[in-house]
Amino acid sequence: MGLLTVIVLIAAPEGLRGHLTRWMIEVAAGVFVGNPSTRIRNRLWTVLSTRVGDGQAIMVEPARNEQGWAIRTAGRDRWLPVDLDGLILAARPRR
């Protein structure tokens, strides 16, 4: 079995949660898990990143790298993924 995709929405508009339930299962409030194709993941991310507003969106998806996954973030006050010699770490934004 391949890795699953995980999406976390924080303080995001309600409509986004409804949109995601078409493709994924909401296992906890704002946490979605599923195995959509790359094409669907990219389309979902386009919708999330443009409509997240003042909230935050995080997507962890399968990738061909050392860790086996990649991360995308969108929204305000978000942690930013940083590649450190092939290892993805999260950098907290300065205030």
N, C-alpha and C positions, 0 to 999 in steps of 0.2 A: 504494500500500500504506500502511495506517495504521501508527501506532507500535505497537510490541510492549509487552507488560507484562514487567517483570523483577522477580523476587523473590529476595532474598538472605536465607538463614538462617545465623545464626552461633550455634554452641553450642546448637542447638535439639534437642528430642527427635527420635529417628529416625523415629517415626511420622509426623511432619509432612512429612518428605521424601517418604515413600511416598504420603501423601495428595496432595501436589502433582504427583507424576508421573502422576496420572490426567488432568491437564489441561494440563501443561506439560512441556517437555523440560529435563532437568538437564544443562546444558552444561559445568559444572564443579562440584566438590563444594559443595553448598549454593547454587548459582546456577541459577535456573530462568527460562526464557524461553518465552513463548507469547502467544497472542492470544485469551484467553477473553473472553466477553461481559461487559458491566458487571455483570449479575446474578451470574455465576459469580465474577468478581473480588471482589464484595462478600461473597459466601458464603465464599470462600477466606480473605479477610481476617478475617472473624469467627472462623473456626477458628484461624487463625494467631495472632491477638492474644490469644485466650483460652487457647491451649495452649503458647505459646512458653516459659513458665516463666522460668528464669534466663537464657535465651538472648536473641537479638535477631532481629527480622524487619523487613525493609525491602521496601516495594513501590513501584516506579516505574511509573506507569500513564499512558496518554494523558489529556490534559485540554485544555479549550478556554481557554487562557490564553496569555500572551506566549511562554512557554517551550515550550508544547505538551505538557507533562507535569506530573504532580503526584506527591508522595511521601507515603507513610504509614510510620510507624515504630512498633514495639512492643517491649517487653522492658526489660531492665535496662541501665543505662549506655549508652543509645542517643543518637545525635545527633538533634536535634529540628529539623524543618523550620520556618523562620521566613520569613514573607512580608515583604519589604522593598520597598514600592511596586510590587508585582506581580512581583518577582523572588524566587524561592524560594532561600534559602540554608540551609545546615546549621549549627546551633549546637551546639557541643560542650558537654556537661554539665560543670558545675564539680564538683570533688571536694572 
